[in-house]
């Protein structure tokens, strides 16, 4: 549930940022394509970083060692 919901949130933020870039920085077709590419790349990179950190916590590589006295 958390993974899909946060993925949807990243998608919505990416769409809103793309629309803002298109509306605020309307300087021609090549500039619009460049701004759209930057926004989509930034959104995907942020989502991938979050997804890697989130999934790494599901199966940690280092397991805590409990002492016998506790």
N, CA, C, O and CB atoms as a CASP TS submission, in Angstrom:
PFRMAT TS
TARGET T0000
AUTHOR 0000-0000-0000
METHOD Language model
MODEL 1
PARENT N/A
ATOM      1  N   UNK     1       0.821  -1.194   0.000  1.00  0.00           N
ATOM      2  CA  UNK     1       0.000   0.000   0.000  1.00  0.00           C
ATOM      3  C   UNK     1       0.866   1.258   0.000  1.00  0.00           C
ATOM      4  O   UNK     1       0.610   2.177  -0.778  1.00  0.00           O
ATOM      5  CB  UNK     1      -0.935  -0.002   1.205  1.00  0.00           C
ATOM      6  N   UNK     2       1.887   1.316   0.859  1.00  0.00           N
ATOM      7  CA  UNK     2       2.724   2.499   0.954  1.00  0.00           C
ATOM      8  C   UNK     2       3.524   2.746  -0.316  1.00  0.00           C
ATOM      9  O   UNK     2       3.688   3.892  -0.734  1.00  0.00           O
ATOM     10  CB  UNK     2       3.655   2.373   2.123  1.00  0.00           C
ATOM     11  N   UNK     3       4.021   1.680  -0.929  1.00  0.00           N
ATOM     12  CA  UNK     3       4.828   1.830  -2.142  1.00  0.00           C
ATOM     13  C   UNK     3       3.996   2.379  -3.281  1.00  0.00           C
ATOM     14  O   UNK     3       4.425   3.305  -3.969  1.00  0.00           O
ATOM     15  CB  UNK     3       5.447   0.495  -2.545  1.00  0.00           C
ATOM     16  N   UNK     4       2.814   1.825  -3.491  1.00  0.00           N
ATOM     17  CA  UNK     4       1.974   2.279  -4.598  1.00  0.00           C
ATOM     18  C   UNK     4       1.442   3.687  -4.369  1.00  0.00           C
ATOM     19  O   UNK     4       1.366   4.485  -5.303  1.00  0.00           O
ATOM     20  CB  UNK     4       0.815   1.320  -4.801  1.00  0.00           C
ATOM     21  N   UNK     5       1.079   3.991  -3.143  1.00  0.00           N
ATOM     22  CA  UNK     5       0.564   5.327  -2.835  1.00  0.00           C
ATOM     23  C   UNK     5       1.638   6.388  -3.051  1.00  0.00           C
ATOM     24  O   UNK     5       1.364   7.435  -3.638  1.00  0.00           O
ATOM     25  CB  UNK     5       0.050   5.385  -1.391  1.00  0.00           C
ATOM     26  N   UNK     6       2.835   6.130  -2.589  1.00  0.00           N
ATOM     27  CA  UNK     6       3.911   7.105  -2.759  1.00  0.00           C
ATOM     28  C   UNK     6       4.329   7.211  -4.220  1.00  0.00           C
ATOM     29  O   UNK     6       4.702   8.292  -4.676  1.00  0.00           O
ATOM     30  CB  UNK     6       5.116   6.728  -1.894  1.00  0.00           C
ATOM     31  N   UNK     7       4.274   6.112  -4.959  1.00  0.00           N
ATOM     32  CA  UNK     7       4.550   6.172  -6.395  1.00  0.00           C
ATOM     33  C   UNK     7       3.529   7.050  -7.094  1.00  0.00           C
ATOM     34  O   UNK     7       3.879   7.828  -7.981  1.00  0.00           O
ATOM     35  CB  UNK     7       4.549   4.764  -7.010  1.00  0.00           C
ATOM     36  N   UNK     8       2.275   6.931  -6.704  1.00  0.00           N
ATOM     37  CA  UNK     8       1.225   7.783  -7.265  1.00  0.00           C
ATOM     38  C   UNK     8       1.466   9.250  -6.906  1.00  0.00           C
ATOM     39  O   UNK     8       1.254  10.132  -7.738  1.00  0.00           O
ATOM     40  CB  UNK     8      -0.159   7.333  -6.761  1.00  0.00           C
ATOM     41  N   UNK     9       1.901   9.514  -5.691  1.00  0.00           N
ATOM     42  CA  UNK     9       2.198  10.885  -5.273  1.00  0.00           C
ATOM     43  C   UNK     9       3.342  11.458  -6.110  1.00  0.00           C
ATOM     44  O   UNK     9       3.275  12.613  -6.531  1.00  0.00           O
ATOM     45  CB  UNK     9       2.556  10.930  -3.769  1.00  0.00           C
ATOM     46  N   UNK    10       4.383  10.675  -6.355  1.00  0.00           N
ATOM     47  CA  UNK    10       5.483  11.136  -7.203  1.00  0.00           C
ATOM     48  C   UNK    10       4.989  11.422  -8.618  1.00  0.00           C
ATOM     49  O   UNK    10       5.415  12.402  -9.230  1.00  0.00           O
ATOM     50  CB  UNK    10       6.612  10.092  -7.235  1.00  0.00           C
ATOM     51  N   UNK    11       4.103  10.587  -9.143  1.00  0.00           N
ATOM     52  CA  UNK    11       3.574  10.808 -10.486  1.00  0.00           C
ATOM     53  C   UNK    11       2.768  12.106 -10.546  1.00  0.00           C
ATOM     54  O   UNK    11       2.887  12.867 -11.506  1.00  0.00           O
ATOM     55  CB  UNK    11       2.699   9.619 -10.920  1.00  0.00           C
ATOM     56  N   UNK    12       1.960  12.357  -9.536  1.00  0.00           N
ATOM     57  CA  UNK    12       1.155  13.587  -9.508  1.00  0.00           C
ATOM     58  C   UNK    12       2.065  14.810  -9.401  1.00  0.00           C
ATOM     59  O   UNK    12       1.846  15.809 -10.086  1.00  0.00           O
ATOM     60  CB  UNK    12       0.150  13.559  -8.324  1.00  0.00           C
ATOM     61  N   UNK    13       3.072  14.732  -8.553  1.00  0.00           N
ATOM     62  CA  UNK    13       4.009  15.854  -8.422  1.00  0.00           C
ATOM     63  C   UNK    13       4.737  16.096  -9.746  1.00  0.00           C
ATOM     64  O   UNK    13       4.952  17.245 -10.132  1.00  0.00           O
ATOM     65  CB  UNK    13       5.033  15.582  -7.287  1.00  0.00           C
ATOM     66  N   UNK    14       5.113  15.032 -10.439  1.00  0.00           N
ATOM     67  CA  UNK    14       5.777  15.171 -11.740  1.00  0.00           C
ATOM     68  C   UNK    14       4.874  15.809 -12.777  1.00  0.00           C
ATOM     69  O   UNK    14       5.328  16.635 -13.569  1.00  0.00           O
ATOM     70  CB  UNK    14       6.242  13.820 -12.239  1.00  0.00           C
ATOM     71  N   UNK    15       3.600  15.438 -12.784  1.00  0.00           N
ATOM     72  CA  UNK    15       2.650  16.025 -13.739  1.00  0.00           C
ATOM     73  C   UNK    15       2.436  17.507 -13.436  1.00  0.00           C
ATOM     74  O   UNK    15       2.413  18.337 -14.346  1.00  0.00           O
ATOM     75  CB  UNK    15       1.299  15.271 -13.699  1.00  0.00           C
ATOM     76  N   UNK    16       2.278  17.833 -12.149  1.00  0.00           N
ATOM     77  CA  UNK    16       2.083  19.237 -11.765  1.00  0.00           C
ATOM     78  C   UNK    16       3.323  20.066 -12.105  1.00  0.00           C
ATOM     79  O   UNK    16       3.203  21.182 -12.610  1.00  0.00           O
ATOM     80  CB  UNK    16       1.764  19.348 -10.254  1.00  0.00           C
ATOM     81  N   UNK    17       4.499  19.532 -11.834  1.00  0.00           N
ATOM     82  CA  UNK    17       5.737  20.254 -12.152  1.00  0.00           C
ATOM     83  C   UNK    17       5.899  20.425 -13.662  1.00  0.00           C
ATOM     84  O   UNK    17       6.386  21.461 -14.116  1.00  0.00           O
ATOM     85  CB  UNK    17       6.956  19.513 -11.570  1.00  0.00           C
ATOM     86  N   UNK    18       5.498  19.425 -14.442  1.00  0.00           N
ATOM     87  CA  UNK    18       5.568  19.544 -15.899  1.00  0.00           C
ATOM     88  C   UNK    18       4.631  20.631 -16.407  1.00  0.00           C
ATOM     89  O   UNK    18       4.991  21.410 -17.290  1.00  0.00           O
ATOM     90  CB  UNK    18       5.227  18.208 -16.561  1.00  0.00           C
ATOM     91  N   UNK    19       3.436  20.678 -15.847  1.00  0.00           N
ATOM     92  CA  UNK    19       2.494  21.724 -16.254  1.00  0.00           C
ATOM     93  C   UNK    19       2.994  23.110 -15.857  1.00  0.00           C
ATOM     94  O   UNK    19       2.865  24.062 -16.627  1.00  0.00           O
ATOM     95  CB  UNK    19       1.118  21.469 -15.634  1.00  0.00           C
ATOM     96  N   UNK    20       3.562  23.226 -14.662  1.00  0.00           N
ATOM     97  CA  UNK    20       4.114  24.520 -14.227  1.00  0.00           C
ATOM     98  C   UNK    20       5.268  24.950 -15.117  1.00  0.00           C
ATOM     99  O   UNK    20       5.371  26.123 -15.474  1.00  0.00           O
ATOM    100  CB  UNK    20       4.582  24.444 -12.767  1.00  0.00           C
ATOM    101  N   UNK    21       6.137  24.015 -15.479  1.00  0.00           N
ATOM    102  CA  UNK    21       7.261  24.341 -16.362  1.00  0.00           C
ATOM    103  C   UNK    21       6.756  24.753 -17.736  1.00  0.00           C
ATOM    104  O   UNK    21       7.312  25.656 -18.360  1.00  0.00           O
ATOM    105  CB  UNK    21       8.222  23.145 -16.486  1.00  0.00           C
ATOM    106  N   UNK    22       5.718  24.103 -18.203  1.00  0.00           N
ATOM    107  CA  UNK    22       5.168  24.435 -19.525  1.00  0.00           C
ATOM    108  C   UNK    22       4.496  25.800 -19.525  1.00  0.00           C
ATOM    109  O   UNK    22       4.600  26.543 -20.501  1.00  0.00           O
ATOM    110  CB  UNK    22       4.168  23.367 -19.969  1.00  0.00           C
ATOM    111  N   UNK    23       3.812  26.133 -18.447  1.00  0.00           N
ATOM    112  CA  UNK    23       3.098  27.409 -18.374  1.00  0.00           C
ATOM    113  C   UNK    23       4.058  28.561 -18.068  1.00  0.00           C
ATOM    114  O   UNK    23       3.992  29.607 -18.713  1.00  0.00           O
ATOM    115  CB  UNK    23       1.994  27.342 -17.306  1.00  0.00           C
ATOM    116  N   UNK    24       4.943  28.377 -17.093  1.00  0.00           N
ATOM    117  CA  UNK    24       5.814  29.472 -16.641  1.00  0.00           C
ATOM    118  C   UNK    24       6.998  29.728 -17.570  1.00  0.00           C
ATOM    119  O   UNK    24       7.453  30.867 -17.680  1.00  0.00           O
ATOM    120  CB  UNK    24       6.329  29.173 -15.257  1.00  0.00           C
ATOM    121  N   UNK    25       7.497  28.711 -18.228  1.00  0.00           N
ATOM    122  CA  UNK    25       8.709  28.845 -19.055  1.00  0.00           C
ATOM    123  C   UNK    25       8.396  28.565 -20.513  1.00  0.00           C
ATOM    124  O   UNK    25       9.061  27.740 -21.140  1.00  0.00           O
ATOM    125  CB  UNK    25       9.815  27.892 -18.563  1.00  0.00           C
ATOM    126  N   UNK    26       7.407  29.230 -21.054  1.00  0.00           N
ATOM    127  CA  UNK    26       6.987  29.000 -22.437  1.00  0.00           C
ATOM    128  C   UNK    26       7.818  29.887 -23.359  1.00  0.00           C
ATOM    129  O   UNK    26       7.444  31.030 -23.620  1.00  0.00           O
ATOM    130  CB  UNK    26       5.461  29.284 -22.618  1.00  0.00           C
ATOM    131  N   UNK    27       8.956  29.361 -23.858  1.00  0.00           N
ATOM    132  CA  UNK    27       9.864  30.159 -24.692  1.00  0.00           C
ATOM    133  C   UNK    27      10.089  29.551 -26.076  1.00  0.00           C
ATOM    134  O   UNK    27      10.971  30.006 -26.804  1.00  0.00           O
ATOM    135  CB  UNK    27      11.198  30.317 -23.990  1.00  0.00           C
ATOM    136  N   UNK    28       9.334  28.560 -26.445  1.00  0.00           N
ATOM    137  CA  UNK    28       9.525  27.944 -27.746  1.00  0.00           C
ATOM    138  C   UNK    28       9.474  26.428 -27.630  1.00  0.00           C
ATOM    139  O   UNK    28       9.565  25.879 -26.532  1.00  0.00           O
ATOM    140  CB  UNK    28      10.852  28.387 -28.361  1.00  0.00           C
ATOM    141  N   UNK    29       9.328  25.755 -28.765  1.00  0.00           N
ATOM    142  CA  UNK    29       9.164  24.291 -28.712  1.00  0.00           C
ATOM    143  C   UNK    29      10.388  23.541 -28.203  1.00  0.00           C
ATOM    144  O   UNK    29      10.246  22.556 -27.479  1.00  0.00           O
ATOM    145  CB  UNK    29       8.820  23.779 -30.072  1.00  0.00           C
ATOM    146  N   UNK    30      11.595  23.990 -28.570  1.00  0.00           N
ATOM    147  CA  UNK    30      12.781  23.257 -28.113  1.00  0.00           C
ATOM    148  C   UNK    30      13.036  23.513 -26.628  1.00  0.00           C
ATOM    149  O   UNK    30      13.471  22.608 -25.916  1.00  0.00           O
ATOM    150  CB  UNK    30      14.018  23.661 -28.942  1.00  0.00           C
ATOM    151  N   UNK    31      12.775  24.729 -26.153  1.00  0.00           N
ATOM    152  CA  UNK    31      12.947  25.026 -24.729  1.00  0.00           C
ATOM    153  C   UNK    31      11.914  24.272 -23.904  1.00  0.00           C
ATOM    154  O   UNK    31      12.229  23.777 -22.821  1.00  0.00           O
ATOM    155  CB  UNK    31      12.833  26.542 -24.471  1.00  0.00           C
ATOM    156  N   UNK    32      10.681  24.180 -24.405  1.00  0.00           N
ATOM    157  CA  UNK    32       9.646  23.432 -23.696  1.00  0.00           C
ATOM    158  C   UNK    32      10.021  21.960 -23.579  1.00  0.00           C
ATOM    159  O   UNK    32       9.817  21.349 -22.530  1.00  0.00           O
ATOM    160  CB  UNK    32       8.297  23.578 -24.408  1.00  0.00           C
ATOM    161  N   UNK    33      10.563  21.393 -24.639  1.00  0.00           N
ATOM    162  CA  UNK    33      10.975  19.994 -24.614  1.00  0.00           C
ATOM    163  C   UNK    33      12.127  19.794 -23.622  1.00  0.00           C
ATOM    164  O   UNK    33      12.163  18.800 -22.897  1.00  0.00           O
ATOM    165  CB  UNK    33      11.391  19.528 -26.027  1.00  0.00           C
ATOM    166  N   UNK    34      13.058  20.736 -23.597  1.00  0.00           N
ATOM    167  CA  UNK    34      14.188  20.657 -22.668  1.00  0.00           C
ATOM    168  C   UNK    34      13.704  20.738 -21.221  1.00  0.00           C
ATOM    169  O   UNK    34      14.153  19.959 -20.381  1.00  0.00           O
ATOM    170  CB  UNK    34      15.201  21.782 -22.953  1.00  0.00           C
ATOM    171  N   UNK    35      12.801  21.663 -20.918  1.00  0.00           N
ATOM    172  CA  UNK    35      12.276  21.800 -19.562  1.00  0.00           C
ATOM    173  C   UNK    35      11.479  20.560 -19.159  1.00  0.00           C
ATOM    174  O   UNK    35      11.581  20.091 -18.025  1.00  0.00           O
ATOM    175  CB  UNK    35      11.397  23.055 -19.452  1.00  0.00           C
ATOM    176  N   UNK    36      10.694  20.040 -20.081  1.00  0.00           N
ATOM    177  CA  UNK    36       9.915  18.831 -19.801  1.00  0.00           C
ATOM    178  C   UNK    36      10.833  17.641 -19.532  1.00  0.00           C
ATOM    179  O   UNK    36      10.568  16.838 -18.638  1.00  0.00           O
ATOM    180  CB  UNK    36       8.972  18.515 -20.973  1.00  0.00           C
ATOM    181  N   UNK    37      11.901  17.532 -20.298  1.00  0.00           N
ATOM    182  CA  UNK    37      12.869  16.451 -20.093  1.00  0.00           C
ATOM    183  C   UNK    37      13.544  16.572 -18.729  1.00  0.00           C
ATOM    184  O   UNK    37      13.735  15.570 -18.041  1.00  0.00           O
ATOM    185  CB  UNK    37      13.928  16.459 -21.208  1.00  0.00           C
ATOM    186  N   UNK    38      13.905  17.796 -18.334  1.00  0.00           N
ATOM    187  CA  UNK    38      14.528  17.993 -17.021  1.00  0.00           C
ATOM    188  C   UNK    38      13.577  17.639 -15.889  1.00  0.00           C
ATOM    189  O   UNK    38      13.985  17.000 -14.919  1.00  0.00           O
ATOM    190  CB  UNK    38      14.994  19.435 -16.868  1.00  0.00           C
ATOM    191  N   UNK    39      12.327  18.041 -15.996  1.00  0.00           N
ATOM    192  CA  UNK    39      11.358  17.766 -14.935  1.00  0.00           C
ATOM    193  C   UNK    39      11.098  16.268 -14.822  1.00  0.00           C
ATOM    194  O   UNK    39      11.067  15.730 -13.715  1.00  0.00           O
ATOM    195  CB  UNK    39      10.040  18.518 -15.198  1.00  0.00           C
ATOM    196  N   UNK    40      10.912  15.594 -15.942  1.00  0.00           N
ATOM    197  CA  UNK    40      10.643  14.154 -15.916  1.00  0.00           C
ATOM    198  C   UNK    40      11.857  13.395 -15.380  1.00  0.00           C
ATOM    199  O   UNK    40      11.701  12.467 -14.587  1.00  0.00           O
ATOM    200  CB  UNK    40      10.272  13.643 -17.328  1.00  0.00           C
ATOM    201  N   UNK    41      13.063  13.779 -15.801  1.00  0.00           N
ATOM    202  CA  UNK    41      14.275  13.124 -15.312  1.00  0.00           C
ATOM    203  C   UNK    41      14.436  13.320 -13.807  1.00  0.00           C
ATOM    204  O   UNK    41      14.772  12.378 -13.090  1.00  0.00           O
ATOM    205  CB  UNK    41      15.507  13.663 -16.047  1.00  0.00           C
ATOM    206  N   UNK    42      14.198  14.537 -13.329  1.00  0.00           N
ATOM    207  CA  UNK    42      14.312  14.803 -11.893  1.00  0.00           C
ATOM    208  C   UNK    42      13.283  14.010 -11.101  1.00  0.00           C
ATOM    209  O   UNK    42      13.598  13.482 -10.034  1.00  0.00           O
ATOM    210  CB  UNK    42      14.147  16.298 -11.613  1.00  0.00           C
ATOM    211  N   UNK    43      12.065  13.921 -11.605  1.00  0.00           N
ATOM    212  CA  UNK    43      11.011  13.176 -10.912  1.00  0.00           C
ATOM    213  C   UNK    43      11.353  11.688 -10.851  1.00  0.00           C
ATOM    214  O   UNK    43      11.210  11.061  -9.802  1.00  0.00           O
ATOM    215  CB  UNK    43       9.654  13.381 -11.614  1.00  0.00           C
ATOM    216  N   UNK    44      11.796  11.135 -11.951  1.00  0.00           N
ATOM    217  CA  UNK    44      12.141   9.707 -11.989  1.00  0.00           C
ATOM    218  C   UNK    44      13.342   9.413 -11.090  1.00  0.00           C
ATOM    219  O   UNK    44      13.358   8.394 -10.399  1.00  0.00           O
ATOM    220  CB  UNK    44      12.444   9.263 -13.438  1.00  0.00           C
ATOM    221  N   UNK    45      14.345  10.293 -11.091  1.00  0.00           N
ATOM    222  CA  UNK    45      15.519  10.078 -10.234  1.00  0.00           C
ATOM    223  C   UNK    45      15.153  10.144  -8.759  1.00  0.00           C
ATOM    224  O   UNK    45      15.626   9.330  -7.966  1.00  0.00           O
ATOM    225  CB  UNK    45      16.602  11.113 -10.545  1.00  0.00           C
ATOM    226  N   UNK    46      14.313  11.109  -8.383  1.00  0.00           N
ATOM    227  CA  UNK    46      13.882  11.207  -6.980  1.00  0.00           C
ATOM    228  C   UNK    46      13.069   9.982  -6.580  1.00  0.00           C
ATOM    229  O   UNK    46      13.231   9.455  -5.480  1.00  0.00           O
ATOM    230  CB  UNK    46      13.052  12.489  -6.753  1.00  0.00           C
ATOM    231  N   UNK    47      12.183   9.526  -7.488  1.00  0.00           N
ATOM    232  CA  UNK    47      11.376   8.339  -7.180  1.00  0.00           C
ATOM    233  C   UNK    47      12.264   7.101  -7.036  1.00  0.00           C
ATOM    234  O   UNK    47      12.059   6.287  -6.136  1.00  0.00           O
ATOM    235  CB  UNK    47      10.315   8.107  -8.279  1.00  0.00           C
ATOM    236  N   UNK    48      13.255   6.961  -7.931  1.00  0.00           N
ATOM    237  CA  UNK    48      14.138   5.797  -7.841  1.00  0.00           C
ATOM    238  C   UNK    48      14.941   5.808  -6.548  1.00  0.00           C
ATOM    239  O   UNK    48      15.130   4.761  -5.929  1.00  0.00           O
ATOM    240  CB  UNK    48      15.084   5.752  -9.041  1.00  0.00           C
ATOM    241  N   UNK    49      15.415   6.976  -6.133  1.00  0.00           N
ATOM    242  CA  UNK    49      16.156   7.062  -4.875  1.00  0.00           C
ATOM    243  C   UNK    49      15.266   6.667  -3.712  1.00  0.00           C
ATOM    244  O   UNK    49      15.688   5.906  -2.842  1.00  0.00           O
ATOM    245  CB  UNK    49      16.711   8.480  -4.663  1.00  0.00           C
ATOM    246  N   UNK    50      14.038   7.174  -3.684  1.00  0.00           N
ATOM    247  CA  UNK    50      13.107   6.815  -2.619  1.00  0.00           C
ATOM    248  C   UNK    50      12.801   5.316  -2.656  1.00  0.00           C
ATOM    249  O   UNK    50      12.788   4.663  -1.613  1.00  0.00           O
ATOM    250  CB  UNK    50      11.807   7.632  -2.742  1.00  0.00           C
ATOM    251  N   UNK    51      12.553   4.766  -3.850  1.00  0.00           N
ATOM    252  CA  UNK    51      12.195   3.349  -3.975  1.00  0.00           C
ATOM    253  C   UNK    51      13.341   2.440  -3.516  1.00  0.00           C
ATOM    254  O   UNK    51      13.101   1.429  -2.855  1.00  0.00           O
ATOM    255  CB  UNK    51      11.817   3.023  -5.430  1.00  0.00           C
ATOM    256  N   UNK    52      14.569   2.791  -3.859  1.00  0.00           N
ATOM    257  CA  UNK    52      15.718   1.974  -3.437  1.00  0.00           C
ATOM    258  C   UNK    52      15.853   1.987  -1.927  1.00  0.00           C
ATOM    259  O   UNK    52      16.082   0.942  -1.318  1.00  0.00           O
ATOM    260  CB  UNK    52      17.019   2.480  -4.087  1.00  0.00           C
ATOM    261  N   UNK    53      15.713   3.157  -1.312  1.00  0.00           N
ATOM    262  CA  UNK    53      15.818   3.246   0.143  1.00  0.00           C
ATOM    263  C   UNK    53      14.665   2.500   0.801  1.00  0.00           C
ATOM    264  O   UNK    53      14.868   1.799   1.793  1.00  0.00           O
ATOM    265  CB  UNK    53      15.835   4.717   0.599  1.00  0.00           C
ATOM    266  N   UNK    54      13.472   2.642   0.268  1.00  0.00           N
ATOM    267  CA  UNK    54      12.292   1.981   0.834  1.00  0.00           C
ATOM    268  C   UNK    54      12.423   0.455   0.738  1.00  0.00           C
ATOM    269  O   UNK    54      12.162  -0.254   1.710  1.00  0.00           O
ATOM    270  CB  UNK    54      11.010   2.452   0.108  1.00  0.00           C
ATOM    271  N   UNK    55      12.823  -0.039  -0.423  1.00  0.00           N
ATOM    272  CA  UNK    55      12.943  -1.481  -0.615  1.00  0.00           C
ATOM    273  C   UNK    55      14.132  -2.065   0.133  1.00  0.00           C
ATOM    274  O   UNK    55      14.091  -3.230   0.531  1.00  0.00           O
ATOM    275  CB  UNK    55      13.062  -1.799  -2.087  1.00  0.00           C
ATOM    276  N   UNK    56      15.189  -1.287   0.335  1.00  0.00           N
ATOM    277  CA  UNK    56      16.351  -1.780   1.075  1.00  0.00           C
ATOM    278  C   UNK    56      16.001  -2.017   2.538  1.00  0.00           C
ATOM    279  O   UNK    56      16.629  -2.854   3.188  1.00  0.00           O
ATOM    280  CB  UNK    56      17.518  -0.792   0.966  1.00  0.00           C
ATOM    281  N   UNK    57      15.029  -1.311   3.063  1.00  0.00           N
ATOM    282  CA  UNK    57      14.635  -1.496   4.451  1.00  0.00           C
ATOM    283  C   UNK    57      13.796  -2.760   4.650  1.00  0.00           C
ATOM    284  O   UNK    57      13.629  -3.215   5.781  1.00  0.00           O
ATOM    285  CB  UNK    57      13.865  -0.285   4.933  1.00  0.00           C
ATOM    286  N   UNK    58      13.272  -3.325   3.577  1.00  0.00           N
ATOM    287  CA  UNK    58      12.452  -4.530   3.699  1.00  0.00           C
ATOM    288  C   UNK    58      13.294  -5.765   3.964  1.00  0.00           C
ATOM    289  O   UNK    58      12.838  -6.693   4.633  1.00  0.00           O
ATOM    290  CB  UNK    58      11.630  -4.733   2.443  1.00  0.00           C
ATOM    291  N   UNK    59      14.524  -5.789   3.447  1.00  0.00           N
ATOM    292  CA  UNK    59      15.410  -6.929   3.628  1.00  0.00           C
ATOM    293  C   UNK    59      16.818  -6.413   3.905  1.00  0.00           C
ATOM    294  O   UNK    59      17.654  -6.387   3.002  1.00  0.00           O
ATOM    295  CB  UNK    59      15.389  -7.860   2.381  1.00  0.00           C
ATOM    296  N   UNK    60      17.091  -6.002   5.151  1.00  0.00           N
ATOM    297  CA  UNK    60      18.406  -5.416   5.447  1.00  0.00           C
ATOM    298  C   UNK    60      19.525  -6.446   5.318  1.00  0.00           C
ATOM    299  O   UNK    60      19.340  -7.627   5.613  1.00  0.00           O
ATOM    300  CB  UNK    60      18.413  -4.818   6.855  1.00  0.00           C
ATOM    301  N   UNK    61      20.682  -5.978   4.877  1.00  0.00           N
ATOM    302  CA  UNK    61      21.827  -6.873   4.710  1.00  0.00           C
ATOM    303  C   UNK    61      22.520  -7.151   6.032  1.00  0.00           C
ATOM    304  O   UNK    61      23.048  -8.245   6.233  1.00  0.00           O
ATOM    305  CB  UNK    61      22.821  -6.282   3.724  1.00  0.00           C
ATOM    306  N   UNK    62      22.527  -6.191   6.926  1.00  0.00           N
ATOM    307  CA  UNK    62      23.180  -6.343   8.227  1.00  0.00           C
ATOM    308  C   UNK    62      22.114  -6.655   9.264  1.00  0.00           C
ATOM    309  O   UNK    62      21.202  -5.859   9.490  1.00  0.00           O
ATOM    310  CB  UNK    62      23.983  -5.057   8.618  1.00  0.00           C
ATOM    311  N   UNK    63      22.233  -7.816   9.893  1.00  0.00           N
ATOM    312  CA  UNK    63      21.267  -8.239  10.900  1.00  0.00           C
ATOM    313  C   UNK    63      21.843  -7.939  12.273  1.00  0.00           C
ATOM    314  O   UNK    63      22.989  -8.297  12.542  1.00  0.00           O
ATOM    315  CB  UNK    63      20.922  -9.753  10.756  1.00  0.00           C
ATOM    316  N   UNK    64      21.087  -7.294  13.147  1.00  0.00           N
ATOM    317  CA  UNK    64      21.605  -7.030  14.493  1.00  0.00           C
ATOM    318  C   UNK    64      21.860  -8.335  15.249  1.00  0.00           C
ATOM    319  O   UNK    64      21.071  -9.276  15.154  1.00  0.00           O
ATOM    320  CB  UNK    64      20.621  -6.146  15.282  1.00  0.00           C
ATOM    321  N   UNK    65      22.956  -8.388  15.994  1.00  0.00           N
ATOM    322  CA  UNK    65      23.302  -9.568  16.784  1.00  0.00           C
ATOM    323  C   UNK    65      22.933  -9.283  18.236  1.00  0.00           C
ATOM    324  O   UNK    65      23.466  -8.354  18.843  1.00  0.00           O
ATOM    325  CB  UNK    65      24.828  -9.930  16.644  1.00  0.00           C
ATOM    326  N   UNK    66      22.043 -10.060  18.780  1.00  0.00           N
ATOM    327  CA  UNK    66      21.606  -9.898  20.155  1.00  0.00           C
ATOM    328  C   UNK    66      22.541 -10.670  21.085  1.00  0.00           C
ATOM    329  O   UNK    66      22.952 -11.792  20.788  1.00  0.00           O
ATOM    330  CB  UNK    66      20.148 -10.375  20.324  1.00  0.00           C
ATOM    331  N   UNK    67      22.861 -10.053  22.195  1.00  0.00           N
ATOM    332  CA  UNK    67      23.712 -10.752  23.151  1.00  0.00           C
ATOM    333  C   UNK    67      22.835 -11.640  24.025  1.00  0.00           C
ATOM    334  O   UNK    67      21.632 -11.405  24.148  1.00  0.00           O
ATOM    335  CB  UNK    67      24.532  -9.747  24.019  1.00  0.00           C
ATOM    336  N   UNK    68      23.431 -12.648  24.626  1.00  0.00           N
ATOM    337  CA  UNK    68      22.699 -13.615  25.431  1.00  0.00           C
ATOM    338  C   UNK    68      22.212 -13.039  26.760  1.00  0.00           C
ATOM    339  O   UNK    68      21.228 -13.526  27.317  1.00  0.00           O
ATOM    340  CB  UNK    68      23.565 -14.812  25.691  1.00  0.00           C
ATOM    341  N   UNK    69      22.886 -12.010  27.272  1.00  0.00           N
ATOM    342  CA  UNK    69      22.511 -11.470  28.582  1.00  0.00           C
ATOM    343  C   UNK    69      21.242 -10.620  28.538  1.00  0.00           C
ATOM    344  O   UNK    69      20.642 -10.372  29.584  1.00  0.00           O
ATOM    345  CB  UNK    69      23.647 -10.643  29.135  1.00  0.00           C
ATOM    346  N   UNK    70      20.832 -10.185  27.399  1.00  0.00           N
ATOM    347  CA  UNK    70      19.644  -9.323  27.321  1.00  0.00           C
ATOM    348  C   UNK    70      18.389 -10.104  27.129  1.00  0.00           C
ATOM    349  O   UNK    70      17.307  -9.522  27.045  1.00  0.00           O
ATOM    350  CB  UNK    70      19.779  -8.336  26.210  1.00  0.00           C
TER
END
